Each structure stands twice: as structure tokens, then as C-alpha cells.
Amino acid sequence: MFKSLSSKKSTPASSSSSLPLSNTGSPAPSDATSATLGDTDGAKPSELLIEASRRNNVDLLLEVLGISADGRARPGAAEIINTSFDSLGNSPLHVAAINGSDECLDILLDVEGVEVDPINRMEGNTPLHFAVMYAEEEPEHATAIVEMLIDAGSDPRIRNKLKDKPIDLVLPTNPELRKILQGAEMALMMGPTAEDQEEEQDLEDSGSESD
């Protein structure tokens, strides 16, 4: 994948985050400085993952995950992603989604074995919930991120601690986003189509041939 969804650029290592999280797990004004590549010596991989995801720092993310030129991550990369959380219980995927870090999110989702629906500790939100929240700031960009998460297998039916599904957080002014989430829910209810099953069989066949 490794594609950018918009004109949003990877943030240089010295830049601060655009939408840090408040104590409720929602976007809040930035009043804290972010770590830079120059002061990451001794930082844990989990801390670097969170920081890279917050600032859309692709170079730092690739370095931490040990992703090579052919797109392969080092062994154990998925476990590092799945067990990394910030102080509010947000995973790298949550942090990338709420900050609109599409390039880093794309890379994270491409790592085999990564959990696409981690639940955060504060409110029980998934990255898909957070992507919908981000739509309040950047509707068009957030819609593309929502589609990215759904394509990666995120479940739009998951409810948070307030019993809200992602679609329940969509603003009335964004009917396109609501339609996308409705379609994703309907697709899950109907199950895989014949085309999906055929594609899955093709993948299995190609895998068998390569063995």
C-alpha cells in the first residue's frame, strides 16, 4: 500500500503534533512539545511508535519497525504495534487516526498480524471511532482514512463504552461518511460475496504455488 491519501505531508522529526489527545482521548489543542529524532536515544520502541504515529513521521516509523525497501517488517513488528499504548491507552493506530497521519496509518495496517480494532482504555473507542472524530476537523481527509481502515478489516459495528458505533459519531453535515459506514456495516451483515471468495481462493492458490 504505502500511499498517501491527501496532500498532508510527513511531519519532519522536529515538528510538533497537530492534534494531540486530551484527557478524554479526543482531539485537543497542543500545549506540549513533541520528541524529536535528536532526543529519542533510550526511548522505548513503543514510545517511538506513538510519536511517529502522532506526527506522521514515516522515516521514524520505518526505522522502529525495521521495514525494508521491499516493504517487509522485521519479525515481531506486529507484536510491538499491538502492545504499544500511550498514557491514555491509545495504540499507534488510534494516534495516527485522530491526528490524520494517513501515511503512517497505511504502513501500520500493512504489517502482517496487526490488530486493526484495538480498544482504547479511556472510552473503549477503536481507531475507526477516532477517524470519525477527526472528521470534525478535516472531513475529506478523515473520510479517506475511514475507508482505509474499513478496507483493512476494521469493524464498524463495534460500540464504545457509551454504546456508540463509529456511525453514531458522524456529524449531520457529513452524509458521505455516514453512507460509507452504513455500506460497511451492510457488507459485514451480508457476508463475503462470490467475488470476495474468488479473490481469497486466488490468494490461497498463489500462496500454495510459491511454497
ZADO-1210 file (C-alpha; in nm, 4 decimals, padded with zeros to 6 digits):
<atoms>
<atom x="00.0000" y="00.0000" z="00.0000" code="MET" pos="1"/>
<atom x="00.2237" y="00.2817" z="00.1298" code="PHE" pos="2"/>
<atom x="00.0193" y="00.5514" z="-00.0406" code="LYS" pos="3"/>
<atom x="-00.0710" y="00.8993" z="00.0727" code="SER" pos="4"/>
<atom x="-00.4390" y="00.9842" z="00.0744" code="LEU" pos="5"/>
<atom x="-00.4072" y="01.3582" z="00.0590" code="SER" pos="6"/>
<atom x="-00.1707" y="01.6490" z="00.0428" code="SER" pos="7"/>
<atom x="-00.0868" y="01.6001" z="00.4107" code="LYS" pos="8"/>
<atom x="00.2895" y="01.5612" z="00.4319" code="LYS" pos="9"/>
<atom x="00.5014" y="01.3520" z="00.6631" code="SER" pos="10"/>
<atom x="00.5965" y="01.5705" z="00.9557" code="THR" pos="11"/>
<atom x="00.9682" y="01.6372" z="00.9954" code="PRO" pos="12"/>
<atom x="01.1238" y="01.4994" z="01.3092" code="ALA" pos="13"/>
<atom x="01.1422" y="01.8424" z="01.4702" code="SER" pos="14"/>
<atom x="00.7753" y="01.9318" z="01.4257" code="SER" pos="15"/>
<atom x="00.5136" y="01.9129" z="01.6987" code="SER" pos="16"/>
<atom x="00.1898" y="01.7133" z="01.6747" code="SER" pos="17"/>
<atom x="-00.1080" y="01.8663" z="01.5028" code="SER" pos="18"/>
<atom x="-00.3893" y="01.7155" z="01.7076" code="LEU" pos="19"/>
<atom x="-00.2665" y="01.5685" z="02.0383" code="PRO" pos="20"/>
<atom x="-00.5174" y="01.3857" z="02.2555" code="LEU" pos="21"/>
<atom x="-00.6850" y="01.5381" z="02.5583" code="SER" pos="22"/>
<atom x="-00.7509" y="01.3509" z="02.8812" code="ASN" pos="23"/>
<atom x="-01.0725" y="01.2251" z="02.7272" code="THR" pos="24"/>
<atom x="-00.8991" y="01.0687" z="02.4321" code="GLY" pos="25"/>
<atom x="-01.0357" y="01.3315" z="02.1928" code="SER" pos="26"/>
<atom x="-00.8520" y="01.5991" z="01.9921" code="PRO" pos="27"/>
<atom x="-00.7243" y="01.8882" z="02.1992" code="ALA" pos="28"/>
<atom x="-00.5140" y="02.1988" z="02.1411" code="PRO" pos="29"/>
<atom x="-00.1428" y="02.1338" z="02.1500" code="SER" pos="30"/>
<atom x="00.0408" y="02.2664" z="02.4546" code="ASP" pos="31"/>
<atom x="00.3195" y="02.0137" z="02.4832" code="ALA" pos="32"/>
<atom x="00.6392" y="01.9683" z="02.2915" code="THR" pos="33"/>
<atom x="00.6996" y="01.6508" z="02.0936" code="SER" pos="34"/>
<atom x="01.0095" y="01.4388" z="02.0969" code="ALA" pos="35"/>
<atom x="01.2485" y="01.4740" z="01.8070" code="THR" pos="36"/>
<atom x="01.4851" y="01.2309" z="01.6455" code="LEU" pos="37"/>
<atom x="01.7628" y="01.4048" z="01.8324" code="GLY" pos="38"/>
<atom x="01.6232" y="01.3154" z="02.1748" code="ASP" pos="39"/>
<atom x="01.4925" y="00.9627" z="02.1121" code="THR" pos="40"/>
<atom x="01.8086" y="00.7953" z="02.2435" code="ASP" pos="41"/>
<atom x="01.6997" y="00.5490" z="02.5078" code="GLY" pos="42"/>
<atom x="01.3309" y="00.5778" z="02.4229" code="ALA" pos="43"/>
<atom x="01.1355" y="00.2541" z="02.4074" code="LYS" pos="44"/>
<atom x="01.0127" y="00.1304" z="02.0682" code="PRO" pos="45"/>
<atom x="00.6562" y="00.1748" z="02.1924" code="SER" pos="46"/>
<atom x="00.7210" y="00.5411" z="02.2701" code="GLU" pos="47"/>
<atom x="00.8786" y="00.5977" z="01.9302" code="LEU" pos="48"/>
<atom x="00.5849" y="00.4284" z="01.7572" code="LEU" pos="49"/>
<atom x="00.3379" y="00.6561" z="01.9319" code="ILE" pos="50"/>
<atom x="00.5445" y="00.9633" z="01.8490" code="GLU" pos="51"/>
<atom x="00.5880" y="00.8664" z="01.4845" code="ALA" pos="52"/>
<atom x="00.2155" y="00.7973" z="01.4514" code="SER" pos="53"/>
<atom x="00.1265" y="01.1307" z="01.6109" code="ARG" pos="54"/>
<atom x="00.3456" y="01.3340" z="01.3757" code="ARG" pos="55"/>
<atom x="00.3091" y="01.1192" z="01.0618" code="ASN" pos="56"/>
<atom x="00.6852" y="01.0668" z="01.0772" code="ASN" pos="57"/>
<atom x="00.7294" y="00.7918" z="00.8189" code="VAL" pos="58"/>
<atom x="01.1089" y="00.7724" z="00.8488" code="ASP" pos="59"/>
<atom x="01.0941" y="00.7140" z="01.2237" code="LEU" pos="60"/>
<atom x="00.8164" y="00.4579" z="01.1881" code="LEU" pos="61"/>
<atom x="01.0030" y="00.2593" z="00.9224" code="LEU" pos="62"/>
<atom x="01.3142" y="00.2617" z="01.1396" code="GLU" pos="63"/>
<atom x="01.1347" y="00.1402" z="01.4527" code="VAL" pos="64"/>
<atom x="00.9532" y="-00.1387" z="01.2678" code="LEU" pos="65"/>
<atom x="01.2611" y="-00.2340" z="01.0686" code="GLY" pos="66"/>
<atom x="01.0736" y="-00.2192" z="00.7392" code="ILE" pos="67"/>
<atom x="01.2989" y="-00.2905" z="00.4429" code="SER" pos="68"/>
<atom x="01.2866" y="-00.1489" z="00.0922" code="ALA" pos="69"/>
<atom x="01.0580" y="-00.4323" z="-00.0205" code="ASP" pos="70"/>
<atom x="00.8039" y="-00.3415" z="00.2483" code="GLY" pos="71"/>
<atom x="00.8749" y="-00.6310" z="00.4832" code="ARG" pos="72"/>
<atom x="00.8735" y="-00.5591" z="00.8548" code="ALA" pos="73"/>
<atom x="01.1136" y="-00.7298" z="01.0913" code="ARG" pos="74"/>
<atom x="00.9865" y="-01.0310" z="01.2911" code="PRO" pos="75"/>
<atom x="00.7843" y="-00.9224" z="01.5919" code="GLY" pos="76"/>
<atom x="00.6793" y="-00.5887" z="01.4399" code="ALA" pos="77"/>
<atom x="00.3090" y="-00.6666" z="01.4764" code="ALA" pos="78"/>
<atom x="00.3549" y="-00.7553" z="01.8428" code="GLU" pos="79"/>
<atom x="00.5307" y="-00.4251" z="01.9061" code="ILE" pos="80"/>
<atom x="00.2426" y="-00.2367" z="01.7433" code="ILE" pos="81"/>
<atom x="-00.0251" y="-00.4395" z="01.9226" code="ASN" pos="82"/>
<atom x="00.1312" y="-00.3876" z="02.2660" code="THR" pos="83"/>
<atom x="00.2241" y="-00.0188" z="02.2373" code="SER" pos="84"/>
<atom x="-00.0002" y="00.2370" z="02.4079" code="PHE" pos="85"/>
<atom x="00.0225" y="00.5976" z="02.5188" code="ASP" pos="86"/>
<atom x="-00.0700" y="00.7123" z="02.8701" code="SER" pos="87"/>
<atom x="-00.4393" y="00.7163" z="02.7755" code="LEU" pos="88"/>
<atom x="-00.4377" y="00.3618" z="02.6426" code="GLY" pos="89"/>
<atom x="-00.4338" y="00.4582" z="02.2758" code="ASN" pos="90"/>
<atom x="-00.2495" y="00.2371" z="02.0278" code="SER" pos="91"/>
<atom x="-00.0376" y="00.3719" z="01.7408" code="PRO" pos="92"/>
<atom x="-00.3402" y="00.3186" z="01.5148" code="LEU" pos="93"/>
<atom x="-00.5579" y="00.5340" z="01.7417" code="HIS" pos="94"/>
<atom x="-00.2974" y="00.8090" z="01.7486" code="VAL" pos="95"/>
<atom x="-00.2490" y="00.8023" z="01.3717" code="ALA" pos="96"/>
<atom x="-00.6254" y="00.8107" z="01.3086" code="ALA" pos="97"/>
<atom x="-00.7023" y="01.1034" z="01.5400" code="ILE" pos="98"/>
<atom x="-00.4134" y="01.3069" z="01.4007" code="ASN" pos="99"/>
<atom x="-00.4827" y="01.2344" z="01.0347" code="GLY" pos="100"/>
<atom x="-00.1470" y="01.0588" z="00.9935" code="SER" pos="101"/>
<atom x="-00.2547" y="00.8678" z="00.6850" code="ASP" pos="102"/>
<atom x="00.0896" y="00.7607" z="00.5652" code="GLU" pos="103"/>
<atom x="00.1895" y="00.6114" z="00.8987" code="CYS" pos="104"/>
<atom x="-00.1515" y="00.4501" z="00.9418" code="LEU" pos="105"/>
<atom x="-00.1179" y="00.2891" z="00.5991" code="ASP" pos="106"/>
<atom x="00.2192" y="00.1420" z="00.6962" code="ILE" pos="107"/>
<atom x="00.0896" y="00.0155" z="01.0315" code="LEU" pos="108"/>
<atom x="-00.2073" y="-00.1559" z="00.8679" code="LEU" pos="109"/>
<atom x="00.0227" y="-00.3252" z="00.6165" code="ASP" pos="110"/>
<atom x="00.2153" y="-00.5095" z="00.8886" code="VAL" pos="111"/>
<atom x="00.1025" y="-00.8717" z="00.8932" code="GLU" pos="112"/>
<atom x="-00.0686" y="-00.9659" z="01.2198" code="GLY" pos="113"/>
<atom x="-00.1515" y="-00.6122" z="01.3344" code="VAL" pos="114"/>
<atom x="-00.4761" y="-00.5732" z="01.5303" code="GLU" pos="115"/>
<atom x="-00.6966" y="-00.3379" z="01.3282" code="VAL" pos="116"/>
<atom x="-00.9599" y="-00.2880" z="01.6001" code="ASP" pos="117"/>
<atom x="-00.7716" y="-00.2274" z="01.9259" code="PRO" pos="118"/>
<atom x="-00.9922" y="-00.0851" z="02.2023" code="ILE" pos="119"/>
<atom x="-00.8612" y="00.2141" z="02.3937" code="ASN" pos="120"/>
<atom x="-00.8764" y="00.2175" z="02.7724" code="ARG" pos="121"/>
<atom x="-01.0478" y="00.5504" z="02.8332" code="MET" pos="122"/>
<atom x="-01.3632" y="00.5240" z="02.6237" code="GLU" pos="123"/>
<atom x="-01.3498" y="00.1882" z="02.4508" code="GLY" pos="124"/>
<atom x="-01.3005" y="00.3500" z="02.1118" code="ASN" pos="125"/>
<atom x="-01.1417" y="00.1851" z="01.8096" code="THR" pos="126"/>
<atom x="-00.9215" y="00.3677" z="01.5568" code="PRO" pos="127"/>
<atom x="-01.2323" y="00.3834" z="01.3375" code="LEU" pos="128"/>
<atom x="-01.4142" y="00.5803" z="01.6094" code="HIS" pos="129"/>
<atom x="-01.1171" y="00.8175" z="01.6220" code="PHE" pos="130"/>
<atom x="-01.1083" y="00.8600" z="01.2448" code="ALA" pos="131"/>
<atom x="-01.4729" y="00.9686" z="01.2569" code="VAL" pos="132"/>
<atom x="-01.3878" y="01.2171" z="01.5348" code="MET" pos="133"/>
<atom x="-01.1087" y="01.3557" z="01.3180" code="TYR" pos="134"/>
<atom x="-01.3720" y="01.4293" z="01.0525" code="ALA" pos="135"/>
<atom x="-01.4867" y="01.7206" z="01.2678" code="GLU" pos="136"/>
<atom x="-01.1566" y="01.8898" z="01.1775" code="GLU" pos="137"/>
<atom x="-01.0828" y="01.7551" z="00.8281" code="GLU" pos="138"/>
<atom x="-01.3931" y="01.5891" z="00.6763" code="PRO" pos="139"/>
<atom x="-01.2453" y="01.4938" z="00.3390" code="GLU" pos="140"/>
<atom x="-00.9154" y="01.3659" z="00.4733" code="HIS" pos="141"/>
<atom x="-01.0879" y="01.1754" z="00.7541" code="ALA" pos="142"/>
<atom x="-01.3273" y="01.0099" z="00.5107" code="THR" pos="143"/>
<atom x="-01.0318" y="00.8666" z="00.3186" code="ALA" pos="144"/>
<atom x="-00.8806" y="00.7403" z="00.6452" code="ILE" pos="145"/>
<atom x="-01.2111" y="00.5755" z="00.7389" code="VAL" pos="146"/>
<atom x="-01.2111" y="00.3979" z="00.4029" code="GLU" pos="147"/>
<atom x="-00.8522" y="00.2864" z="00.4613" code="MET" pos="148"/>
<atom x="-00.9446" y="00.1324" z="00.7973" code="LEU" pos="149"/>
<atom x="-01.2525" y="-00.0400" z="00.6568" code="ILE" pos="150"/>
<atom x="-01.0513" y="-00.1810" z="00.3659" code="ASP" pos="151"/>
<atom x="-00.8032" y="-00.3186" z="00.6211" code="ALA" pos="152"/>
<atom x="-01.0836" y="-00.5005" z="00.8038" code="GLY" pos="153"/>
<atom x="-01.1976" y="-00.2594" z="01.0763" code="SER" pos="154"/>
<atom x="-01.5419" y="-00.3494" z="01.2110" code="ASP" pos="155"/>
<atom x="-01.7834" y="-00.0512" z="01.2056" code="PRO" pos="156"/>
<atom x="-02.0254" y="-00.2376" z="01.4349" code="ARG" pos="157"/>
<atom x="-01.8067" y="-00.2152" z="01.7465" code="ILE" pos="158"/>
<atom x="-01.9579" y="00.0013" z="02.0205" code="ARG" pos="159"/>
<atom x="-01.7575" y="00.2038" z="02.2721" code="ASN" pos="160"/>
<atom x="-01.8329" y="00.2394" z="02.6440" code="LYS" pos="161"/>
<atom x="-02.1117" y="00.4849" z="02.5630" code="LEU" pos="162"/>
<atom x="-02.2645" y="00.2249" z="02.3284" code="LYS" pos="163"/>
<atom x="-02.1773" y="00.4367" z="02.0249" code="ASP" pos="164"/>
<atom x="-02.0683" y="00.2824" z="01.6978" code="LYS" pos="165"/>
<atom x="-01.8474" y="00.4953" z="01.4707" code="PRO" pos="166"/>
<atom x="-02.1518" y="00.5907" z="01.2633" code="ILE" pos="167"/>
<atom x="-02.3158" y="00.7372" z="01.5745" code="ASP" pos="168"/>
<atom x="-02.0348" y="00.9945" z="01.5934" code="LEU" pos="169"/>
<atom x="-02.0780" y="01.1224" z="01.2378" code="VAL" pos="170"/>
<atom x="-02.1876" y="01.4851" z="01.2145" code="LEU" pos="171"/>
<atom x="-02.5130" y="01.5584" z="01.0261" code="PRO" pos="172"/>
<atom x="-02.3087" y="01.7714" z="00.7877" code="THR" pos="173"/>
<atom x="-02.1177" y="01.4669" z="00.6584" code="ASN" pos="174"/>
<atom x="-02.3669" y="01.2376" z="00.4794" code="PRO" pos="175"/>
<atom x="-02.0908" y="01.0864" z="00.2649" code="GLU" pos="176"/>
<atom x="-01.9120" y="00.9468" z="00.5694" code="LEU" pos="177"/>
<atom x="-02.2384" y="00.8106" z="00.7091" code="ARG" pos="178"/>
<atom x="-02.3074" y="00.6371" z="00.3783" code="LYS" pos="179"/>
<atom x="-01.9631" y="00.4740" z="00.3773" code="ILE" pos="180"/>
<atom x="-02.0091" y="00.3370" z="00.7292" code="LEU" pos="181"/>
<atom x="-02.3611" y="00.2168" z="00.6532" code="GLN" pos="182"/>
<atom x="-02.2301" y="00.0338" z="00.3489" code="GLY" pos="183"/>
<atom x="-01.9526" y="-00.1273" z="00.5525" code="ALA" pos="184"/>
<atom x="-02.1994" y="-00.2482" z="00.8158" code="GLU" pos="185"/>
<atom x="-02.4291" y="-00.3876" z="00.5490" code="MET" pos="186"/>
<atom x="-02.1411" y="-00.5687" z="00.3793" code="ALA" pos="187"/>
<atom x="-02.0489" y="-00.7410" z="00.7059" code="LEU" pos="188"/>
<atom x="-02.4089" y="-00.8418" z="00.7685" code="MET" pos="189"/>
<atom x="-02.4402" y="-00.9942" z="00.4217" code="MET" pos="190"/>
<atom x="-02.1112" y="-01.1801" z="00.4443" code="GLY" pos="191"/>
<atom x="-01.8467" y="-01.2282" z="00.1734" code="PRO" pos="192"/>
<atom x="-01.9599" y="-01.2025" z="-00.1870" code="THR" pos="193"/>
<atom x="-01.8763" y="-01.4556" z="-00.4562" code="ALA" pos="194"/>
<atom x="-01.6141" y="-01.2122" z="-00.5852" code="GLU" pos="195"/>
<atom x="-01.4546" y="-01.1892" z="-00.2396" code="ASP" pos="196"/>
<atom x="-01.4442" y="-01.5677" z="-00.2114" code="GLN" pos="197"/>
<atom x="-01.2879" y="-01.5959" z="-00.5563" code="GLU" pos="198"/>
<atom x="-01.0176" y="-01.3422" z="-00.4663" code="GLU" pos="199"/>
<atom x="-00.9455" y="-01.5285" z="-00.1421" code="GLU" pos="200"/>
<atom x="-00.9147" y="-01.8564" z="-00.3312" code="GLN" pos="201"/>
<atom x="-00.6771" y="-01.6952" z="-00.5810" code="ASP" pos="202"/>
<atom x="-00.4589" y="-01.5751" z="-00.2929" code="LEU" pos="203"/>
<atom x="-00.4548" y="-01.9233" z="-00.1400" code="GLU" pos="204"/>
<atom x="-00.3660" y="-02.0784" z="-00.4749" code="ASP" pos="205"/>
<atom x="-00.0828" y="-01.8323" z="-00.5350" code="SER" pos="206"/>
<atom x="00.0473" y="-01.8995" z="-00.1859" code="GLY" pos="207"/>
<atom x="00.0474" y="-02.2738" z="-00.2487" code="SER" pos="208"/>
<atom x="00.2363" y="-02.2310" z="-00.5745" code="GLU" pos="209"/>
<atom x="00.5086" y="-02.0267" z="-00.4046" code="SER" pos="210"/>
<atom x="00.5699" y="-02.2920" z="-00.1368" code="ASP" pos="211"/>
</atoms>
